[in-house]
Amino acid sequence: MFNDIGALEIVTLVVLAVLIFGPDKLPKVIQDISRTIRKIREFSDSAKADIRDELGPEFKDFEFDDLNPKKFIRKQLDNDELGLKEIRNGFDLKKEMNEVADAVHGRDSDSSDAAKEASTASSGGARVDMQKKPAEPQKLDSGDRPPFDADAT
């Protein structure tokens, strides 16, 4: 709870407490503070128990730590019922990116051929050619204007 407090800070707090409250009243102040902390803990525990009772038997395993978004997401992702671990282990992002880069740059690779065959099979036989082909120059008549390319300007 107080991981970031060093020894020098603790000594400083003790010296300040002795100076503020005096050595005579300090034990009573420490007892009062510990009693107040104990009452706060009892109050929070009873409030948690009341909430669990009101939610009913369906939520008997409910933990208030699950309300923390980080812990909730971590718990759901570690849950093996969804099969997310198999999906995460079966997906190789580097391989997929290399295949896309090879297709864009027109390079042939064994993995990109396998991916093309898989995409052909999944798209019902319609093959999409993603290889870049050189544009064929169009011959213009003497009075024709060259075609306008809206993406070029």
C-alpha beads as a LAMMPS data file, in Angstrom:
LAMMPS data file: protein, C-alpha beads

153 atoms
152 bonds

1 atom types
1 bond types

-500.0 500.0 xlo xhi
-500.0 500.0 ylo yhi
-500.0 500.0 zlo zhi

Masses

1 110.0

Atoms # bond

1 1 1 0.000 0.000 0.000
2 1 1 2.807 2.399 0.872
3 1 1 5.464 1.035 -1.463
4 1 1 6.682 4.451 -2.512
5 1 1 7.382 5.732 1.027
6 1 1 11.011 5.430 2.024
7 1 1 12.668 5.218 5.427
8 1 1 13.425 8.952 5.520
9 1 1 9.758 9.818 4.964
10 1 1 8.659 7.473 7.778
11 1 1 11.179 8.991 10.196
12 1 1 9.991 12.469 9.201
13 1 1 6.340 11.510 9.844
14 1 1 7.193 10.052 13.269
15 1 1 9.146 13.174 14.265
16 1 1 6.286 15.427 13.098
17 1 1 3.753 13.330 15.026
18 1 1 5.826 13.607 18.214
19 1 1 6.231 17.360 17.742
20 1 1 2.536 17.976 16.960
21 1 1 0.881 15.691 19.518
22 1 1 3.646 15.367 22.098
23 1 1 4.993 12.176 23.608
24 1 1 2.180 12.038 26.188
25 1 1 -0.777 12.122 23.755
26 1 1 0.822 10.153 20.911
27 1 1 -0.216 6.631 22.130
28 1 1 -3.850 7.778 22.491
29 1 1 -3.812 9.325 18.999
30 1 1 -2.406 6.106 17.515
31 1 1 -5.160 4.085 19.256
32 1 1 -7.846 6.452 17.956
33 1 1 -6.506 6.272 14.401
34 1 1 -6.282 2.459 14.466
35 1 1 -9.837 2.244 15.906
36 1 1 -11.138 4.540 13.122
37 1 1 -9.412 2.468 10.425
38 1 1 -10.883 -0.715 11.924
39 1 1 -14.402 0.790 11.889
40 1 1 -14.016 1.903 8.270
41 1 1 -12.942 -1.626 7.273
42 1 1 -15.891 -3.173 9.135
43 1 1 -18.268 -0.717 7.453
44 1 1 -16.926 -1.520 3.972
45 1 1 -17.078 -5.273 4.636
46 1 1 -20.683 -5.035 5.829
47 1 1 -21.589 -2.884 2.794
48 1 1 -20.060 -5.506 0.469
49 1 1 -21.985 -8.271 2.257
50 1 1 -25.230 -6.290 1.957
51 1 1 -24.678 -5.763 -1.766
52 1 1 -23.979 -9.486 -2.281
53 1 1 -27.150 -10.370 -0.354
54 1 1 -29.237 -7.971 -2.434
55 1 1 -27.835 -9.293 -5.727
56 1 1 -28.973 -12.801 -4.911
57 1 1 -27.503 -16.286 -5.228
58 1 1 -26.583 -15.831 -8.908
59 1 1 -23.857 -13.392 -7.893
60 1 1 -22.402 -15.257 -4.921
61 1 1 -19.031 -15.460 -6.721
62 1 1 -19.076 -11.735 -7.507
63 1 1 -15.860 -9.963 -6.584
64 1 1 -15.639 -6.200 -6.312
65 1 1 -12.129 -6.323 -7.767
66 1 1 -13.774 -7.396 -11.054
67 1 1 -15.187 -3.869 -11.369
68 1 1 -11.678 -2.632 -12.146
69 1 1 -11.648 -2.485 -15.985
70 1 1 -8.090 -3.816 -16.325
71 1 1 -8.769 -6.826 -14.116
72 1 1 -12.123 -7.477 -15.789
73 1 1 -10.634 -7.521 -19.302
74 1 1 -7.665 -9.631 -18.184
75 1 1 -10.041 -12.141 -16.567
76 1 1 -12.217 -12.333 -19.686
77 1 1 -9.241 -12.774 -22.023
78 1 1 -7.763 -15.515 -19.840
79 1 1 -11.121 -17.300 -19.839
80 1 1 -10.595 -20.405 -21.979
81 1 1 -14.312 -20.920 -22.749
82 1 1 -14.206 -18.384 -25.576
83 1 1 -11.306 -20.076 -27.375
84 1 1 -9.366 -16.830 -27.627
85 1 1 -6.067 -18.532 -26.843
86 1 1 -6.337 -20.756 -29.921
87 1 1 -7.207 -17.760 -32.089
88 1 1 -4.320 -15.736 -30.660
89 1 1 -1.852 -18.609 -31.131
90 1 1 -3.090 -19.404 -34.649
91 1 1 -2.749 -15.856 -35.931
92 1 1 0.719 -14.889 -37.148
93 1 1 0.697 -11.161 -37.844
94 1 1 4.214 -11.042 -39.337
95 1 1 3.381 -13.767 -41.837
96 1 1 0.165 -12.027 -42.871
97 1 1 1.919 -8.666 -43.290
98 1 1 4.700 -10.241 -45.370
99 1 1 2.128 -11.868 -47.640
100 1 1 0.329 -8.573 -48.181
101 1 1 3.605 -6.746 -48.836
102 1 1 4.666 -9.389 -51.359
103 1 1 1.335 -9.112 -53.152
104 1 1 1.524 -5.319 -53.295
105 1 1 5.108 -5.235 -54.548
106 1 1 4.532 -8.021 -57.058
107 1 1 6.996 -10.437 -55.509
108 1 1 6.289 -14.132 -55.649
109 1 1 6.631 -16.142 -52.483
110 1 1 5.532 -19.601 -51.469
111 1 1 3.495 -18.296 -48.544
112 1 1 1.707 -15.710 -50.690
113 1 1 0.753 -18.412 -53.225
114 1 1 -0.719 -20.499 -50.422
115 1 1 -2.596 -17.478 -49.125
116 1 1 -3.953 -16.725 -52.603
117 1 1 -5.181 -20.299 -52.949
118 1 1 -6.839 -20.064 -49.547
119 1 1 -8.508 -16.771 -50.427
120 1 1 -9.650 -18.240 -53.759
121 1 1 -11.212 -21.184 -51.987
122 1 1 -12.907 -18.968 -49.395
123 1 1 -14.281 -16.471 -51.945
124 1 1 -16.093 -19.137 -53.918
125 1 1 -13.629 -19.478 -56.787
126 1 1 -13.481 -15.822 -57.847
127 1 1 -9.799 -14.920 -58.004
128 1 1 -8.668 -11.397 -57.235
129 1 1 -5.389 -10.404 -58.832
130 1 1 -3.506 -8.072 -56.514
131 1 1 -0.289 -7.935 -58.516
132 1 1 0.719 -4.580 -59.920
133 1 1 0.808 -4.581 -63.687
134 1 1 2.398 -1.920 -65.845
135 1 1 -0.174 0.392 -67.419
136 1 1 -0.526 0.112 -71.162
137 1 1 0.004 3.499 -72.794
138 1 1 -2.959 4.742 -74.794
139 1 1 -2.328 6.235 -78.184
140 1 1 -4.003 9.590 -78.645
141 1 1 -5.135 11.257 -81.830
142 1 1 -3.592 14.598 -82.653
143 1 1 -6.560 16.636 -81.266
144 1 1 -7.307 14.532 -78.160
145 1 1 -6.355 15.636 -74.695
146 1 1 -4.648 13.196 -72.365
147 1 1 -6.901 11.535 -69.745
148 1 1 -7.324 13.388 -66.456
149 1 1 -6.272 11.509 -63.350
150 1 1 -8.047 12.974 -60.327
151 1 1 -5.861 10.989 -57.909
152 1 1 -2.639 12.400 -59.401
153 1 1 -3.444 16.022 -58.620

Bonds

1 1 1 2
2 1 2 3
3 1 3 4
4 1 4 5
5 1 5 6
6 1 6 7
7 1 7 8
8 1 8 9
9 1 9 10
10 1 10 11
11 1 11 12
12 1 12 13
13 1 13 14
14 1 14 15
15 1 15 16
16 1 16 17
17 1 17 18
18 1 18 19
19 1 19 20
20 1 20 21
21 1 21 22
22 1 22 23
23 1 23 24
24 1 24 25
25 1 25 26
26 1 26 27
27 1 27 28
28 1 28 29
29 1 29 30
30 1 30 31
31 1 31 32
32 1 32 33
33 1 33 34
34 1 34 35
35 1 35 36
36 1 36 37
37 1 37 38
38 1 38 39
39 1 39 40
40 1 40 41
41 1 41 42
42 1 42 43
43 1 43 44
44 1 44 45
45 1 45 46
46 1 46 47
47 1 47 48
48 1 48 49
49 1 49 50
50 1 50 51
51 1 51 52
52 1 52 53
53 1 53 54
54 1 54 55
55 1 55 56
56 1 56 57
57 1 57 58
58 1 58 59
59 1 59 60
60 1 60 61
61 1 61 62
62 1 62 63
63 1 63 64
64 1 64 65
65 1 65 66
66 1 66 67
67 1 67 68
68 1 68 69
69 1 69 70
70 1 70 71
71 1 71 72
72 1 72 73
73 1 73 74
74 1 74 75
75 1 75 76
76 1 76 77
77 1 77 78
78 1 78 79
79 1 79 80
80 1 80 81
81 1 81 82
82 1 82 83
83 1 83 84
84 1 84 85
85 1 85 86
86 1 86 87
87 1 87 88
88 1 88 89
89 1 89 90
90 1 90 91
91 1 91 92
92 1 92 93
93 1 93 94
94 1 94 95
95 1 95 96
96 1 96 97
97 1 97 98
98 1 98 99
99 1 99 100
100 1 100 101
101 1 101 102
102 1 102 103
103 1 103 104
104 1 104 105
105 1 105 106
106 1 106 107
107 1 107 108
108 1 108 109
109 1 109 110
110 1 110 111
111 1 111 112
112 1 112 113
113 1 113 114
114 1 114 115
115 1 115 116
116 1 116 117
117 1 117 118
118 1 118 119
119 1 119 120
120 1 120 121
121 1 121 122
122 1 122 123
123 1 123 124
124 1 124 125
125 1 125 126
126 1 126 127
127 1 127 128
128 1 128 129
129 1 129 130
130 1 130 131
131 1 131 132
132 1 132 133
133 1 133 134
134 1 134 135
135 1 135 136
136 1 136 137
137 1 137 138
138 1 138 139
139 1 139 140
140 1 140 141
141 1 141 142
142 1 142 143
143 1 143 144
144 1 144 145
145 1 145 146
146 1 146 147
147 1 147 148
148 1 148 149
149 1 149 150
150 1 150 151
151 1 151 152
152 1 152 153
